Amino acid sequence: MYKIETHLHTIVSSSCGKLTPEEILLGYKKGGYKGLVVTDHLNRSAARHLKVDLSDKKEAYKAFFQGFLELEKISRDEEITTYLGAELRFDDNQNDFLIYGFTPDLFYDLDTIFKEGLAKFYPKAKAHGAIIIQAHPFRNGCFLAESEFLDGIEAFNLNIRHENNNADAYKAAKKHHLSMISGSDCHRSNNMALGGIITDILPKDSSELTHMIKRKKYLNFTTPVEYLDF
């Protein structure tokens, strides 16, 4: 069985991330993880922090995904697989969405994506093979998005600095028949390697991980290890 983190941020590309790729790799190796989904923030605030000119599409993409690239490079020698993901926020509200399984050109025009909102982005994501999972939908300032534009819900967010109201997220996922995931929402050392999913087979890439989540071929867990019924 393989432990996979579904939600983490690096200091490289997320303004709120406090851990270097080296620190992340060390912590998750100690935690027995074999897979890491890097979900650095994609939003206008992050663009300002990174001093990114969104009109320079190539450089903007590189800056936002640099954390993934650095962690992927050093994880190879440790036999830990790194998957490309993102935590996307549009301009119209404070909701965040974990995006998995996309091809890189999905995010080539970030300025347009930030403006357009979830309803317009959803068919683009589907065309690129991606899935959209709403992160911590009942955290203060957030609300549940329309279920027709979601593939899943982060029903157990383990970020200890927020009240995530995970019970409400679980109920919403059940009500709308959406996939559920658990994630550490790792930013700092004190909320590293606290949860994720467990699979029988280690996905070889982000596309395979996405198909596994679609088919619900995994278990969610928290630390101390508790297997969860969702």
VENNOR-V951561 format. One line per field, one symbol per residue. ss: DSSP state (H for helix, E for strand, - for the rest). phi: phi as a letter, one per 40 degrees, with the letter a starting at -180 (. if undefined). psi: psi as a letter, one per 40 degrees, with the letter a starting at -180 (. if undefined). Layout:
ss=???
phi=???
psi=???
This chain:
ss=-EEEEEEE------------HHHHHHHHHH--EEEEEE--EE-HHHHHH-------HHHHHHHH-HHHHHHHHHHHHH--EEEEEEEE-------EEEEE---HHHH--HHHHHHH-HHHHHHHHHH---EEEEE-----------HHH--EEEEEE--------HHHHHHHHHHH--EEEEE--E--HHH---EEEEE------HHHHHHHHH----EEEE---EEE--
phi=.bcbcbaabbccbbcccbbcdccccccccccgcbabccbccbacccccccfcccccdcccdcccbcdccccccccdccfbcbbcaabcbcccaccbbcbbgccdcdbcbcdccdccgccccdccccccgcbbbccfcbcdgbacccccbbbabccacbcccbccfcccccccccccfbcbbbacfcbbccbcfbaibbbcbcdcaccccccccdcfcabcabbddacbca
psi=ihhhhehiiiedehdehehiddddddddddefieihhhfihgiddddddefhhedgddddddddeddddddddeedeefhhhhhaihhhideaeiihhhieiidedfdgdddddddiddddddddddeeiihhhigeeiheiihihdeeieihgegheheeihefddddddddddefiiiiiidfhdidefhfeaaihidhhhdadddddddddefgiiiiihihhhig.
